[in-house]
Amino acid sequence: MMKKLMTSIESAPTDRTGKKHRGNPDRYFHIMTEGWYVFKSEGVRGPFYDKARATSYLQQHIRETLDQNDPSSTWRL
């Protein structure tokens, strides 16, 4: 029984880190008559007209953050 439990724990997916976590649907929430919001490490951002715009904002923020952390981003083509 213990071996079976350990096997299921070891094979559990670890999708909660890295790029996959950035697109986590739990990062978005909707408040009726206000709009969509996004959880970020810097705080909550919004409201956005629809979820597609909130998603687009988050993806743009991620791209900008990655560029800022990359010292070669200013001269790379």
C-alpha positions in Angstrom: 0.0 0.0 0.0 2.8 2.5 0.9 4.7 1.7 -2.3 1.6 2.4 -4.4 1.1 5.7 -2.6 4.7 6.8 -3.1 4.5 5.9 -6.8 1.4 8.1 -7.3 3.0 11.0 -5.4 6.3 10.7 -7.4 4.4 10.7 -10.7 2.2 13.7 -9.8 2.6 16.5 -12.4 4.6 19.6 -11.3 3.0 22.2 -13.6 2.8 24.9 -10.9 6.1 26.6 -11.7 7.7 28.4 -14.5 6.0 29.6 -17.7 3.1 27.2 -17.3 2.2 28.8 -14.0 2.1 32.3 -15.6 -0.9 31.3 -17.7 -2.7 29.8 -14.8 -6.5 30.5 -15.1 -6.7 31.2 -11.4 -4.8 34.4 -12.0 -7.9 35.9 -13.6 -11.1 36.9 -11.8 -14.3 38.8 -12.8 -16.3 41.2 -10.8 -19.8 41.8 -12.2 -20.4 45.3 -13.6 -16.7 46.1 -13.2 -14.6 43.8 -15.4 -11.8 41.3 -15.4 -8.7 41.5 -13.1 -5.3 39.9 -13.1 -3.2 38.8 -10.1 0.4 39.7 -10.6 3.4 39.5 -8.2 3.2 43.3 -8.0 -0.5 43.3 -7.1 -3.9 43.2 -8.8 -4.3 44.9 -12.2 -7.6 45.8 -13.9 -10.4 46.2 -14.7 -10.2 45.0 -18.2 -13.2 44.9 -20.6 -13.0 41.2 -21.2 -10.8 38.2 -20.3 -9.0 38.3 -23.6 -7.7 41.8 -22.9 -6.6 40.8 -19.4 -4.8 37.8 -20.9 -3.2 40.0 -23.5 -2.0 42.5 -20.8 -0.5 39.7 -18.8 1.3 38.2 -21.8 2.7 41.7 -22.7 3.8 42.2 -19.1 5.6 38.9 -19.1 7.4 39.7 -22.4 8.5 43.1 -21.1 9.7 41.6 -17.8 11.7 38.9 -19.6 13.3 41.6 -21.8 14.3 43.7 -18.8 15.9 40.8 -17.1 17.9 39.9 -20.2 21.1 42.0 -20.3 21.5 41.4 -24.1 17.9 42.4 -25.0 19.0 45.9 -26.0 21.4 44.9 -28.7 19.9 41.5 -29.9 18.2 41.5 -33.2 
